Amino acid sequence: MPYQSKEQERLMKGVANNPEFAEKVGIPQEVGKKFEEHKSDAAGILVHKNGKVLLLKRRRDASSFASNWGFAGGSLNEGESAYDAAIRETLEETGYNAIHPRLLGSFGQSGVNFHAYIANDYFDPVISDEHVAAQWFDCKSLPHPMIPGCHEAIKQVYPDAEERSELDVMKDIRDGAIPSPQKYDGIWLYALRITGSGIAVRGNGEIAFKSPADYLTNDFLERCNGLPVIWEHPEDKLLDTESFQKQIIGTSCLPYIEGDEVWTVARIYHERAAELMAEKQLSTSPAVRIGSSAIKHGDLLVEGKPVYLDHVAVCLNGVWDKGEPDGIRLDSLEDKNMDEQILDKIQEMLSGFEVRMDAKHDEINNRLDALDKAEKKEVEKEIEETKHVVKGDSKAEDEDVKDDADSCDEKADADEKADAKADSADEAEKADSRVDSLLDEISSLKARIASLDEKTSERSIADTEALAQAQARADSVAMALGETAGISPMMGEALISYRKRLASRFSKFSDRFKNVDISKINDAELFNPIEDAVYADAMAYAKAPPMAEGRVHLVESRDDAGRMVRTPSANSDPRAWMGQFSSGAVFNGVIKH
């Protein structure tokens, strides 16, 4: 028998698997098992082309397989065949009308018989509100988590298809290929800073110096493997058994060097801590015990070589923040569905409109009340003046005056009602105009969001590869120059705009183009040779840079283990960091042997 609700499903599963519970609720265990034996039917289509498969990511509030990747598909309607349901669901969820898909097989998943069909085709999907993303994946690099039945179906077509391990995901976070954080099974994977190097000002006013030679090394990175990640520092500064048990939220797993800082991709096991880290930009702070090589002079502390690395704490402010807290990388959190954002915005606007209309209604009523009083006083004054003029005349004349007064009253009432009606009509017309204006504003909002959806829709494979090539080219030049790599394309950014933004970064190293705003070049054919020249000049500068007086110029590269290493380039000034340890004496004599 099929389940009628999620509550019934939980109840019957409890009855089927727990005799004591079945007896307590008064439902025979055989009834629960009958429900468990039933499998409802669903159908979908595996669309693939040249080793790539189309997968959609379900919403976080989905009733089943929330945030999982899978095919377009869904439940069969009453009397509908699996074939028709697969075509209908795929059309509704991707905009693709499959022609004669063939049956691949049926795969069981959570009480559902999933009938998977297959179509060999490629298209740009237009997703419905049931999903938050759609992407073409290489069959050898599938996303995680994935609906189990979908993974089984893919392996029928591509036997070497594998889901990505948590290490694969962590490496992609480290390299900036995917955002931080990522949810993987029951844990969160976050990129967070362990420590910085160079000079930093502590909260007590102390100026601390950490030599890059002590921290930006493979030795220090190895010591960061498995480093405890805790919530705030313990009272005694270093961890003990009690503080470890109370404050541990995760561990460092993949340390790496980013610029002049040491970062890591950490596993965060504490669900609430992971949610809090996503809600507000926090920072990090390491706990390091330094050895006898430390030098303390006034407010200056040269830390020297770290002897013991105890933990890294998630906190509100860290010593190495560059202004606002920035010790945790929050690239992209899965926001509410776009339709929900539209509804929220419309509701906000309508609420404001209702408040304004209520205020306008009160204003109109007050004005009508004031008009009634003013008009009434004016009419009464006119009547009194008329009576005063004719006072002492004959009774007939008095009767005439009375008739005139009555007529005047009637005229005043009519005029008053006409004026009030006209004012009310004017106000109603203004209110209608405001409603029309609001509706226009809502239509404009929907159009803008639709435009945003169009811009942020999944790029074609060719565009994605071109963007990746442009980024790789820029990263290689940046690393040669000793600068931070990883300038990613912005949401909806066109390929030519992204290339111009990258090239503009390096134009300062080109004598030919350092004074030219190349971002204003709109002709792609004209931009191509200029782009090549800028990159060539930047690489030439990197190979033979001028002496950077007062500066240590470090060149970044990754070693065989994938860790970032930094080495001084030929243009480094050795006095840049040695000078602070100098007494100021200058040798001008001659050394004799």
JOHU-V139818 format. One record per pair of residues at least 6 apart in sequence whose ideal C-beta (glycine too) atoms are under 6 Angstrom apart, sorted by the first residue. I is the first residue (numbers start at 1). J is the second residue. Records with the same first field share a line. If there is no record, write none. Layout:
# JOHU-V139818
I: J ; J
This chain:
# JOHU-V139818
1: 34 ; 35 ; 38
2: 38 ; 40
3: 9
12: 32 ; 35
14: 21
15: 22 ; 27 ; 29 ; 32
16: 32 ; 33 ; 36
19: 29
22: 29
39: 111 ; 113
40: 112
41: 76 ; 113
42: 73 ; 74 ; 75 ; 112 ; 114
43: 73 ; 82 ; 85 ; 86 ; 115
44: 71 ; 72 ; 73 ; 86
45: 86 ; 90 ; 98 ; 101 ; 117 ; 119
46: 71 ; 116 ; 118 ; 153
47: 54 ; 119 ; 121
49: 122
51: 139
52: 136 ; 138
53: 137 ; 139 ; 154
54: 136
55: 69 ; 137
56: 72 ; 131 ; 134
57: 69 ; 131 ; 132 ; 133
58: 65 ; 68 ; 131
59: 132
60: 66 ; 67
65: 147
68: 145 ; 147
69: 143 ; 146
70: 147 ; 150
71: 150
72: 89 ; 90 ; 93 ; 94
73: 89
74: 89
76: 85
82: 115
86: 117
87: 98
90: 96 ; 98
91: 97
92: 128
93: 128 ; 130
94: 125
95: 126
96: 123
98: 119
101: 117 ; 119
102: 118
103: 117
104: 116 ; 118 ; 153 ; 156
105: 116
106: 113 ; 115
107: 114 ; 149 ; 152 ; 153
109: 148 ; 149
114: 149
116: 153
125: 134
127: 134
129: 337 ; 339
134: 458
135: 458
139: 158 ; 161
141: 164
142: 163
144: 163 ; 164 ; 184
146: 163
154: 161
155: 161
166: 184
169: 182 ; 184 ; 189
170: 189 ; 254 ; 265
172: 178
173: 180 ; 189 ; 191 ; 265
174: 254 ; 256 ; 265
176: 486 ; 488
179: 331 ; 332
180: 190 ; 191 ; 329 ; 331
181: 188 ; 189 ; 190
182: 189
187: 267 ; 269
188: 268 ; 274
189: 265
190: 266 ; 268
191: 263 ; 265 ; 329
192: 266 ; 284 ; 328
193: 261 ; 263 ; 284 ; 327
194: 224 ; 262 ; 264 ; 286 ; 312
195: 262 ; 286
196: 261 ; 320
197: 210 ; 212 ; 215 ; 216 ; 260
198: 260
199: 209
200: 208 ; 319 ; 320
201: 207
202: 208 ; 319
205: 299
206: 299 ; 301
207: 299 ; 300
208: 301
209: 302
210: 303
214: 305
215: 262
216: 257 ; 566
221: 255 ; 563
223: 309
224: 252 ; 255 ; 264
226: 251
227: 252 ; 312
228: 248 ; 311
229: 249 ; 250 ; 266 ; 312
230: 247 ; 248 ; 311 ; 313
231: 247 ; 249 ; 273 ; 314
232: 313 ; 315
233: 313
234: 243
238: 310
239: 310 ; 311
249: 268 ; 270 ; 273
250: 266 ; 267 ; 268 ; 269
251: 267
252: 264 ; 266
253: 265 ; 267
254: 265
255: 264
256: 263 ; 563 ; 564
257: 564
259: 484
268: 274
277: 328
278: 333
281: 325
282: 314 ; 325 ; 328
283: 315 ; 317 ; 318 ; 321 ; 325 ; 327
284: 312 ; 314 ; 318 ; 327
285: 313 ; 315 ; 318
286: 312
287: 310 ; 311
288: 306 ; 309
289: 307 ; 308
290: 303 ; 304 ; 306
291: 305 ; 307
293: 304 ; 305
294: 303 ; 304
295: 302
317: 325
318: 327
342: 449
345: 445
346: 442
353: 438
364: 427
368: 420
375: 416
379: 412
383: 405
390: 397 ; 401
455: 492
456: 491 ; 492
466: 495
467: 489
470: 499
474: 487 ; 502
475: 485
477: 506 ; 535 ; 538
478: 485
479: 485 ; 556
480: 542
481: 542
482: 553 ; 554 ; 555
489: 498
496: 524
500: 519
503: 518 ; 531 ; 534
504: 518 ; 519
506: 534 ; 538
507: 513 ; 514 ; 518 ; 534
508: 514
509: 537 ; 538 ; 541
510: 534 ; 537
513: 534
518: 530
521: 527
545: 571
547: 571
548: 571
549: 573
550: 573 ; 576
551: 573 ; 576
552: 572 ; 576 ; 577
553: 569 ; 571 ; 572
554: 566 ; 568
555: 567 ; 569
556: 564 ; 566
557: 565
558: 564
559: 565
